[in-house]
């Protein structure tokens, strides 16, 4: 997957990603307000396939799963950061959003074209002809992402031959 990089700093909290004052709204409406206080251009500017690059402790704060869900709703295909808050990290994979740990994440600049191969553990910055390492994701996490999240994965596993029921 290839997308444009959106770069943030360290300690981005879940309230910035999914502001509490909008929690009574639909996911699409919550996503429309994602990062509005830090980056008013973010939600309206994101295109499917874009990636979000953060600093240390990305996703700190509450256990609000809407933070990862809002990013996925907007079309973010991966979040790349040197470290993640544990609950955000788990929520991201449970919702089918790759969260990739990369010590050199902030060498990616705003607007760079980034190609991510999470199974192989490679992040390629096409703009700067640079390849960054990320630990390859285990097959189970890859299958969660490919299925669209934990619930979709479990549902596909419970049906014979992957057939789904309504």
C-alpha positions in Angstrom: 0.0 0.0 0.0 1.3 3.5 -0.9 0.1 6.7 0.6 0.9 10.3 1.6 2.5 10.7 5.1 0.8 12.9 7.7 3.3 13.6 10.4 2.5 14.4 14.1 4.7 14.7 17.2 4.9 12.7 20.4 2.2 11.9 22.9 -0.8 12.1 20.6 -3.7 11.2 22.8 -7.0 9.4 22.0 -9.0 12.5 22.8 -7.2 14.3 19.9 -8.0 11.4 17.6 -11.6 11.0 18.8 -12.7 14.1 20.8 -14.9 13.2 23.7 -17.5 15.9 22.9 -18.4 13.9 19.7 -18.7 10.4 21.2 -22.5 10.6 20.9 -22.3 10.9 17.1 -21.8 8.2 14.4 -18.3 7.0 13.6 -18.3 9.0 10.4 -19.0 12.1 12.3 -16.4 11.4 15.0 -13.8 10.8 12.2 -14.7 14.1 10.6 -13.4 15.7 13.8 -10.2 13.6 14.1 -7.3 15.7 15.2 -9.2 18.9 14.6 -7.5 20.8 17.4 -4.0 19.8 16.3 -4.4 19.6 12.5 -7.7 21.1 11.2 -6.6 20.1 7.7 -6.2 16.4 8.6 -9.7 14.9 8.4 -10.8 16.8 5.3 -7.4 16.2 3.6 -6.8 12.5 4.3 -7.2 10.2 1.2 -7.6 6.4 1.3 -4.2 4.8 1.5 -2.5 7.7 3.4 -0.4 6.8 6.5 -0.1 8.6 9.8 3.4 9.0 11.3 3.6 9.8 15.0 6.2 10.2 17.7 6.7 8.4 20.9 3.6 7.2 22.9 1.2 7.4 20.1 -2.4 6.9 21.3 -1.9 7.6 25.0 -5.0 8.4 27.1 -8.2 6.5 27.3 -9.2 3.1 26.1 -11.4 4.8 23.5 -11.5 2.4 20.5 -13.0 5.1 18.4 -9.5 6.7 18.2 -8.3 3.8 16.0 -11.7 3.4 14.3 -11.7 7.1 13.3 -8.4 6.7 11.5 -9.5 3.6 9.7 -12.8 5.3 8.8 -10.9 8.2 7.2 -8.9 5.7 5.1 -5.6 5.7 7.0 -3.9 2.4 6.0 -1.2 2.3 8.7 0.1 4.2 11.7 3.9 4.4 12.1 5.5 5.5 15.4 8.5 4.6 17.6 6.1 3.5 20.3 2.4 3.1 21.0 0.2 3.2 24.1 -0.7 -0.4 24.8 -4.4 -0.1 24.6 -4.3 1.9 21.4 -2.0 -0.7 19.9 -4.4 -3.5 20.7 -7.4 -1.6 19.6 -5.8 -0.7 16.2 -5.2 -4.4 15.3 -8.6 -5.4 16.7 -10.1 -3.0 14.2 -7.8 -4.0 11.3 -5.5 -1.0 11.4 -1.8 -1.8 11.3 0.3 0.0 14.0 3.9 -0.3 13.0 6.8 0.3 15.4 9.7 2.1 13.8 12.5 3.8 15.7 13.2 6.0 12.7 9.5 6.9 12.0 10.2 10.7 12.3 12.7 10.6 9.4 9.5 10.5 7.2 8.5 14.0 6.3 5.1 15.5 5.9 3.8 14.6 2.4 6.4 11.9 1.6 5.1 9.0 -0.4 5.3 5.9 1.8 4.9 2.2 0.8 4.3 -0.2 3.7 4.8 -4.0 3.6 3.8 -4.9 7.2 4.3 -8.6 6.6 7.9 -8.2 5.4 8.7 -5.5 8.0 9.5 -2.7 5.5 8.5 0.9 5.2 9.7 2.5 2.0 9.9 6.2 1.8 9.6 6.6 -2.0 10.2 10.3 -1.9 13.6 10.0 -0.2 14.6 6.5 -1.6 14.9 5.2 2.0 13.8 1.9 3.5 13.0 1.8 7.2 12.7 -1.4 9.3 9.7 -2.4 11.4 9.3 -5.8 13.0 7.4 -8.0 10.6 3.9 -8.7 11.8 3.1 -12.2 12.9 0.7 -14.1 10.7 -2.2 -13.8 13.1 -2.0 -10.0 13.1 -1.7 -10.0 9.3 -4.8 -12.1 9.1 -6.7 -9.7 11.4 -5.7 -6.8 9.1 -6.7 -8.7 6.0 -10.0 -9.7 7.5 -10.8 -6.1 8.5 -10.4 -6.7 12.3 -10.8 -9.2 15.0 -14.6 -9.6 14.8 -14.5 -10.1 11.0 -11.6 -12.6 11.4 -13.5 -14.6 14.1 -16.6 -14.6 12.0 -14.7 -15.9 9.0 -13.1 -18.6 11.1 -16.4 -19.8 12.5 -18.0 -20.4 9.0 -17.2 -23.5 6.9 -14.9 -22.6 4.0 -14.8 -18.9 5.1 -18.5 -18.5 4.1 -20.2 -15.8 6.0 -23.8 -15.6 7.3 -26.0 -12.5 7.6 
